């Protein structure tokens, strides 16, 4: 897309996702990600109901009246989006819709983060690290992220989530909140890297996929392309046996994925390209709240 078209799309996306983050998710995001503890705020005169353990004895002795310390939540966090930009995001029935939804989800989470004065960074990955945007704050930073979400053309075609998780652990030395956004298809064996990453960071997984991955339409012989390998395959989608086998394969995949993520304490939501991602994000925040 040309520069004017890109700027127009960035602006439209900013307006939509900023409204969502400000009016819909502000409180839910804050509740789901509570910060790293409490920090001292001020001292005031003791009131009935205050915790006696918080009495400031030095101030009390100096003024002759009981005073207590007040604390406030340390809100500043670092959030990292891990966005799968492999070929499968643009496969077959997606027609770009999947990538658009992933972009909106990522932008909504990014604006929710800066709304809470948090830093936000992004790891774009395929079978390699396509781009790393270190965590920062501010509107200009978010707009740059949105531009990359819209413009990035990956060099790799496959998916290697394990490699991306290792990169996460190596670059994020302090604990942060991590959102993995992917269809989780063809990601390789990432059990061990996930185990290490989830020990250090708060992890959440958001799966976005086309419904035809779960249920083939009955339209006769169809050519499908494995976007991860580029190989063309022909299948008879009108065959109940073929459709049943396809559905079972997907159901098994989903069960294994859910069990793997749950075992590592990773919160997980799944949605198709036809579902409302606002509802899915609310479900995710509810799990954490």
For each residue, the residues with C-beta under 8 A, 3 or more apart:
1: 5 6 9 150 151
2: 5 6
3: 6 7
4: 7 8
5: 1 2 8 9
6: 1 2 3 9 10 147 150 151
7: 3 4 10 11
8: 4 5 11 12
9: 1 5 6 12 13 150
10: 6 7 13 14 143 146 147 150
11: 7 8 14 15
12: 8 9 15 16
13: 9 10 16 17 103 104 107 146 150
14: 10 11 17 18 107 111 142 143 146
15: 11 12 18 19
16: 12 13 19 20 104
17: 13 14 20 21 104 107 108 110 111
18: 14 15 21 22 111
19: 15 16 22 23 24
20: 16 17 23 24 25 108 111 278
21: 17 18 24 25 26 29 108 109 111 112 115
22: 18 19 26 111 115
23: 19 20 26
24: 19 20 21 28 278
25: 20 21 28 29 108 112 281 282 285
26: 21 22 23 29 30 112 115 116
27: 30 31
28: 24 25 31 32 282 285 286 289
29: 21 25 26 32 33 112 113 115 116 285
30: 26 27 33 34 75 116
31: 27 28 34 285 288 289
32: 28 29 284 285 288 289
33: 29 30 77 79 116 118 177 202 288
34: 30 31 73
35: 73 74 75 76 77
36: 74 77 175
37: 73 74
38: 71 72 73 74
39: 71 72 73 74
40: 69 70 71
41: 70 71 72
42: 69 70
43: 56 59 67 68 69 70
44: 47 67 68 70
45: 65 66 67 68
46: 50 55 60 65 66 67 68
47: 44 50 68
48:
49:
50: 46 47 54 55 68
51: 54 68
52: 55
53:
54: 50 51 68 69 70 71
55: 46 50 52 60 66 67 68 69
56: 43 59 60 67 68 69
57: 60 61
58: 61 62
59: 43 56 62 63 67
60: 46 55 56 57 63 64 65 66 67
61: 57 58 64
62: 58 59
63: 59 60 67
64: 60 61
65: 45 46 60
66: 45 46 55 60
67: 43 44 45 46 55 56 59 60 63
68: 43 44 45 46 47 50 51 54 55 56
69: 40 42 43 54 55 56
70: 40 41 42 43 44 54
71: 38 39 40 41 54
72: 38 39 41
73: 34 35 37 38 39
74: 35 36 37 38 39
75: 30 35 116 117 118
76: 35 117 118 119
77: 33 35 36 113 116 118 119 176 177
78: 118 119 120 121 135 172 174 176 177
79: 33 109 110 113 118 119 120 121 135 176 177 178 179
80: 120 121 122 123 135 168 172 176 177 178 179 201
81: 106 109 110 120 121 122 123 145 178 179 181
82: 122 123 125 164 165 168 178 179 180 181 182
83: 102 106 122 123 124 125 149 181 182
84: 88 89 102 125 126 159 161 180 181 182 183 184 187
85: 89 124 125 126 130 152 154
86: 89 125 126 127 154 156 157 158 159 186 227 228
87: 90 91 126 154 157 158 227 228 230
88: 84 91 159 183 185 186 227 228
89: 84 85 86 94 98 99 102 183
90: 87 94 96 98 99 227
91: 87 88 94 98 210 225 227
92: 210 212 224 225 227
93: 210 211 212
94: 89 90 91 97 98 99 210 273
95:
96: 90 99 100
97: 94 100 101 210 273
98: 89 90 91 94 101 102 183 208 209 210 273
99: 89 90 94 96 102 103
100: 96 97 103 104
101: 97 98 104 105 208 273 277
102: 83 84 89 98 99 105 106 149 181 208
103: 13 99 100 106 107 146 149 150
104: 13 16 17 100 101 107 108 277
105: 101 102 108 109 181 206 208 277 281
106: 81 83 102 103 109 110 122 145 149 179 181
107: 13 14 17 103 104 110 111 142 145 146 149
108: 17 20 21 25 104 105 111 112 277 281
109: 21 79 81 105 106 112 113 120 179 281
110: 17 79 81 106 107 113 114 120 122 142 145 146
111: 14 17 18 20 21 22 107 108 114 115 142
112: 21 25 26 29 108 109 115 116
113: 29 77 79 109 110 116 118 119 120
114: 110 111 117 118 120 137 138 139 141 142
115: 21 22 26 29 111 112
116: 26 29 30 33 75 77 112 113
117: 75 76 114 137
118: 33 75 76 77 78 79 113 114 137
119: 76 77 78 79 113 135 136 137
120: 78 79 80 81 109 110 113 114 135 136 137 141 142 145
121: 78 79 80 81 132 133 134 135 136
122: 80 81 82 83 106 110 131 132 133 145 148
123: 80 81 82 83 129 131 132 133 164 167 168 171
124: 83 85 129 130 131 132 133 148 152 154
125: 82 83 84 85 86 128 129 130 159 160 161 163 164 167
126: 84 85 86 87 130 154 155 156 157 158 159 160
127: 86 156 157 158 159 160 163
128: 125 155 156 160 163
129: 123 124 125 132 163 164 167
130: 85 124 125 126 152 154 155 156
131: 122 123 124 148 152
132: 121 122 123 124 129 167 171
133: 121 122 123 124 144 145 148
134: 121 171
135: 78 79 80 119 120 121 176
136: 119 120 121 141
137: 114 117 118 119 120 141
138: 114 141 142
139: 114 142 143
140: 143 144
141: 114 120 136 137 138 144 145
142: 14 107 110 111 114 120 138 139 145 146
143: 10 14 139 140 146 147
144: 133 140 141 147 148
145: 81 106 107 110 120 122 133 141 142 148 149
146: 10 13 14 103 107 110 142 143 149 150
147: 6 10 143 144 150 151
148: 122 124 131 133 144 145 151 152
149: 83 102 103 106 107 145 146 152
150: 1 6 9 10 13 103 146 147
151: 1 6 147 148
152: 85 124 130 131 148 149
153:
154: 85 86 87 124 126 130 157
155: 126 128 130
156: 86 126 127 128 130
157: 86 87 126 127 154 227 228 229 230
158: 86 87 126 127 186 228 229
159: 84 86 88 125 126 127 182 185 186 187 188 228
160: 125 126 127 128 163 164 187 188 190
161: 84 125 164 165 180 182 184 187 188 190 193 194
162: 165 166 187 188 189 190 192 193 194
163: 125 127 128 129 160 166 167 193
164: 82 123 125 129 160 161 167 168
165: 82 161 162 168 169 190 193 194 196 197
166: 162 163 169 170 193 196
167: 123 125 129 132 163 164 170 171
168: 80 82 123 164 165 171 172 178 197 201
169: 165 166 172 193 196 197 200
170: 166 167
171: 123 132 134 167 168
172: 78 80 168 169 175 176 178 200 201
173:
174: 78
175: 36 172 200 201 202
176: 77 78 79 80 135 172 201 202
177: 33 77 78 79 80 201 202 204
178: 79 80 81 82 168 172 197 201 202 203 204
179: 79 80 81 82 106 109 204 205 206
180: 82 84 161 203 204 205 206
181: 81 82 83 84 102 105 106 206 208
182: 82 83 84 159 161 185 187 205 206 207 208
183: 84 88 89 98 207 208 209 210 213
184: 84 161 187 205 207 209 257
185: 88 159 182 209 213 228 253
186: 86 88 158 159 228
187: 84 159 160 161 162 182 184 190
188: 159 160 161 162
189: 162 192
190: 160 161 162 165 187 193 194
191: 194 195 260
192: 162 189 195 196
193: 161 162 163 165 166 169 190 196 197
194: 161 162 165 190 191 197 198 203 260 261 264 266
195: 191 192 198 199 264
196: 165 166 169 192 193 199 200
197: 165 168 169 178 193 194 200 201 203
198: 194 195 201 203 264 265 266
199: 195 196
200: 169 172 175 196 197
201: 80 168 172 175 176 177 178 197 198
202: 33 175 176 177 178
203: 178 180 194 197 198 264 265 266 267
204: 177 178 179 180 266 267 268 269 284 288
205: 179 180 182 184 261 266 267 268 269
206: 105 179 180 181 182 269 271 280 281 284
207: 182 183 184 257 268 269 270 271
208: 98 101 102 105 181 182 183 271 272 273 277
209: 98 183 184 185 213 214 270 271 272 273
210: 91 92 93 94 97 98 183 213 272 273
211: 93 214 215 272 273 274
212: 92 93 215 216 217
213: 183 185 209 210 250
214: 209 211 247 250 251 254 272
215: 211 212 243 246 247 250
216: 212 235 237 242 243 246 247
217: 212 237
218: 237 238 243
219: 222 237 238
220: 236 237 238
221: 234 235 236 237 238
222: 219 234 235 237
223: 232 233 234
224: 92 232 233 234 235
225: 91 92 230 231 232 233
226: 229 230 231 232 233
227: 86 87 88 90 91 92 157 230
228: 86 87 88 157 158 159 185 186
229: 157 158 226
230: 87 157 225 226 227
231: 225 226
232: 223 224 225 226
233: 223 224 225 226
234: 221 222 223 224
235: 216 221 222 224 242 246
236: 220 221 239 242
237: 216 217 218 219 220 221 222 242 243
238: 218 219 220 221
239: 236 242 243
240: 243 244
241: 244 245
242: 216 235 236 237 239 245 246
243: 215 216 218 237 239 240 246 247
244: 240 241 247 248
245: 241 242 248 249
246: 215 216 235 242 243 249 250
247: 214 215 216 243 244 250 251
248: 244 245 251 252
249: 245 246 252 253
250: 213 214 215 246 247 253 254
251: 214 247 248 254 255
252: 248 249 255 256
253: 185 249 250 256 257
254: 214 250 251 257 258 270
255: 251 252 258 259
256: 252 253 259 260
257: 184 207 253 254 260 261 268
258: 254 255 261 262 268
259: 255 256 262 263
260: 191 194 256 257 263 264
261: 194 205 257 258 264 266 267 268
262: 258 259 265 266 268
263: 259 260
264: 194 195 198 203 260 261
265: 198 203 262
266: 194 198 203 204 205 261 262
267: 203 204 205 261 284 287 288
268: 204 205 207 257 258 261 262
269: 204 205 206 207 280 281 283 284 287
270: 207 209 254 280
271: 206 207 208 209 275 276 277 279 280
272: 208 209 210 211 214 275
273: 94 97 98 101 208 209 210 211
274: 211
275: 271 272 279 280
276: 271 279 280
277: 101 104 105 108 208 271 280 281
278: 20 24 281 282
279: 271 275 276 282 283
280: 206 269 270 271 275 276 277 283 284
281: 25 105 108 109 206 269 277 278 284 285
282: 25 28 278 279 285 286
283: 269 279 280 286 287
284: 32 204 206 267 269 280 281 287 288
285: 25 28 29 31 32 281 282 288 289
286: 28 282 283 289
287: 267 269 283 284
288: 31 32 33 204 267 284 285
289: 28 31 32 285 286
